[in-house]
């Protein structure tokens, strides 16, 4: 008996079917069977199914003599299922890599509940990916529950394919799909309300394909009247089970919201059918009336069709008026801003005012934060003000003075400040006044192409306006560099009139000056056992994949292969932190304690201090980490694709800071054998440090403050000994 029975109804999906089946059959978890139901598909999908069944005994194919629709095709497959749990997968969707292993582990952890709810992501025809907006509801309970105990679970999308169902539970309750367009509704509500135990998992297991023409529910048709019939079935089910009577008000409201949503969409119902749909919805709303208040948005169902139309027309008029007035309001606001700017920009600069920002106004971070700390000690007369976004305010240190981006205070401060410290470009509207000093810190040593060098890489340049970037860089007065490689790259990638300061990277001062116990506090906060060896994995983004996230190997497998006494800490690239990347397994592995997700740690320096070895691919983090003189392992299995899409200034494999793995097998061996910290690793790291940590001597922030804010003579950095090979290795052609 297999663990999973995956039921796949098939109709007119020849172009997507192989991808769907492969996503199931190529899972690392193999204890499964596939029940593929050919719903009399006229496009040759049945032949594809037969070919898969001939190659893989786990595939069973049913050919239906006539087309019965999605729900009844699933019904046809269920009697043939022998697995402990049922999963339903639409034949144009796919399972994500590692999904079944994650589901199996969560089921075991929660004692085989009746239903396990997992997450999904919409994948668009143009390549975009968007995670379920209600994913936070999946983290609300770590134990099992019922719908009465955690009613929030009912707010998730009412579909069948984001859940695993215990087959014994389904058969005992006699659940089946009715015919119709909206067949998921009378399945999902009864199942969740009846289940004696439900569990959730914060992991994207299904890629929900969004076709360019939309799905069947986005067509204009009278078939949308089926929604009313399906809700009638739900009310009938609830009425047959007295213990569920308390849910009728909730379901009545859900029905009203769902039907009004269909009615409001201009492309769902034929215009001549909308009045009938409204009246039938209102009739159902009255039929199942219960005591209690009616939400404001649903009171329209207690009135007439004419009243509803008047209300809709009024709402459209208000929206139109707002759209017409928006340019007027924007112009008026622009005039006010211009007037304020004119007044402020004709006042003298304040020689004791410095403005800071980091990572597009994300908080007190990186090199600007290190410079600000040093300025407080060495130049206390210089007032430091940070520019931040509103959502960052709660996390700011209590003694930080700040202004919100594009606020009146922001415009006043930036018009008067003498010093500007940033690791990205300031907004284009910010005018550089004569006498002001712009200090650009960058974000570490460059390996990937940047600035003007992107002009030859159209894929990496997607969404980047290089000429505008250079116009903003024209405001730089000083560019901080940690090594002569960076100095050469910045002058080439940003052909502007700035002066390089061989300062070192201010944020790396804490790494250069680190003591043996510097990472202890962070280890404790992350829950890392005392004495464990910490392996920090920090992958960078890829420009050859929309969204930037490419999973290079199975994190759970690496964590297991590391063995006892070792902790795998993962830190994603900042550009991936808010996307779906963590939903593809990282969040769930962190919850289970398999790995530690340190992506949200505000200061990456703390994470580096807490680790014993860095595993990375092409992340600039390696240049900073080398200051710790701790082992580094490169995982360079897609170097060709990476450089073809993004470009690199040199071959990191040839000038590596440690051993290089070209496959997961090599990586696992390096870490398991101890080669990651052998003499060869130390030799490679010594040469790397000499070349790329040349000006990092632990006094970078002090050097910036004394030289650029206080006007003192430049403090020469004390470079590390030169490498055996030339530090001025030629750049590869852009």
Secondary structure, 3 states (H helix, E strand, C coil): CCCEEEEEEECCCHHHHHHHHHHHHCCCCCCEEEEEEECCCCCCHHHHHHHHHHHCCCEEEEECCCCCCHHHHHHHHHCCCCCCEEEECCCCCEECCCHHHHHHHHHHHCCCCCEEEEEEEEEECCCCEEECCCHHHHHCCCCCECCCCCHHHHHCCCCCCCEEEEHHHHHHHCCCCCCCCCCCHHHHHHHHHHCCCEEEEEEEEEEEEECCCCCHHHCCCHHHHHHHHHHHHHHHHHHCCHHHHHHHHHHHHHHHHHHHHHHHCCCCCCHHHHHHHHHHHHHHHHHCCCCCCCCHHHHHHHCCHHHHHHHHHHHHHHHHHHHHHHHHHHHHHHHHHHHHHHHHHCCCCEEEEEEEECCCCCCCCHHHHHHHHHHHHHCCCCEEEEEECHHHHHHCCCCCCEEECCCHHHHHHHHHEEEEEECCCCCCCCCCCCCCEEEECCCCCCCECCHHHHHHCCCCCCCCCHHHHHHHHCCCCEEECCCHHHHHHHHHHCCCCCEEECCCCHHHHHHHCCCCCCCHHHHHHHCCCCCCEEEEEECCCCCCCCCCCCCCCCHHHHHHHHCCCEEEEECCCHHHCCCHHHHHCHHHHHHCCCCEECCCCCCHHHHHHCCCEEEECCCCHHHHHHHHCCEEEEECCCHHHHHHHCCECCCCCCCCCCCEECCHHHHHHHHHHCHHHCHHHHHHHHHHHHHHCCCCCCCHHHHHHHHHHCCCCCCCCCCCCCCCCCCCCCCCCC
